[in-house]
Amino acid sequence: AAPVLAAAEEKGWTISHILVTHHHPDHVQGIEAVKAATKAHVIANAADAHRIPLVDETVAPGGKARFGALEADVIDTPGHTVGHICSPATRCSRWAAAACSRARRSRCGRR
């Protein structure tokens, strides 16, 4: 969680939503701390929500995930896990790509 929070602060970003792609520990272990620090709204696939902590809203493949005025398609990608989803942002791909890139470089969530 610390690298994500630090990256957001460095960029001047406010974390308002967390879209969880699947339930593996390296994708969920920071949710509690990020949500506690930011009050972010946690969104997850309905089929996987029982495995993910602190879910506020569920989405279904074929639907939309909404982040305020932004929205993204929810695509079922069950090859990695049964409930895995991905979401190419329809109107927010630039910031989503930047956030993912920064989190990966900082090894966010890795053990």
N, C-alpha and C positions, 0 to 999 in steps of 0.2 A: 504493500500500500504506500509506503513512504516514497518510492520513486515516482509513482503516479501523482501523488499529491505535490511533490517537489516540481515535477515537470509542468503541472497545471499552474502552479504559482509562478514559476519562471516565465511562462508564456502569458500570464495574466488571464488565464481561463478560469471559468467557474464550472465545476463538475456538477451537473444537474441530473444526469441520467447515467445508468450503467446498463449496457446491453450485454448480457451474459450468453456466450455462444454455446457453452456446454458445462458439464458438472465436474470436470477434472480439477484436482486440488490446485494446480497452477493457474487456474482461471477463476477460482472462487475464494481462495484463501485471504485475499485482501478486501473482499466486499464489506465485511463488518467494519473495518477501520475506515475505509473510504466513506461509507455511508454515515458513520458516526461523525466524521470530520466535515462532511459536506451536506448531509441530509439528502443525498442523491436518491432518485427514484430507480429502483432495480427492476429490470425487465428481463424475462426469460421465457423460453419455450414452455408452453403448458405441459408438454409431455415430459419435461425434465425438471420442472419447478420443485417437485418434492425432494430433489437432491441438491438444491441450490439455496443457500441461506438468504433470508430477509427479502424475498421476492415481493414486490408491491403490485406488479402487473404481469400477466401472462399474454403471450402472443402465439399465433399459430402460423405454421408455414403457409405461404400464399397471402398472408395478411400484411399489415403495416405496423412498424414500430414508430411511435411518434415521440418526438423530443421537442416539446413546445411547438413552434411553427415548422419545424423540420420533420420529415418523415423518411423512412427507409423500408424497402421491401424486405420481408422475412422469407428466406429460402431454406428449405429442408435439405440438409447435407448429412445424412445419417451414416456416412462411411467411417467417420472417426468415432462417434458414439451414436447410440440410437436417437437421442434427443438433440443432436448437434444442429445448430442453425448458423447461417451466415447472413450478412446484410450489407449488400453494396449500397451505400447511402445514395439516395436519389438526388438530394439537394445539399448534401453536406459532406461529400466525399473528400474535399480538400482537408477539412479539419479532422475527419475520422482517420485519414491516412497519416496525417501528421502525428496524431495521438498514438496510433498503433506503432508507428516508426519510432517515436521517442520512447515508448514503453518497452519495446523490444530491445533498443540499444541499452537501456538501463537494466535489462534482464528482470523486469518487473514480474513478480510472482514466481520466479525460478528458485529452486532449492539448490 
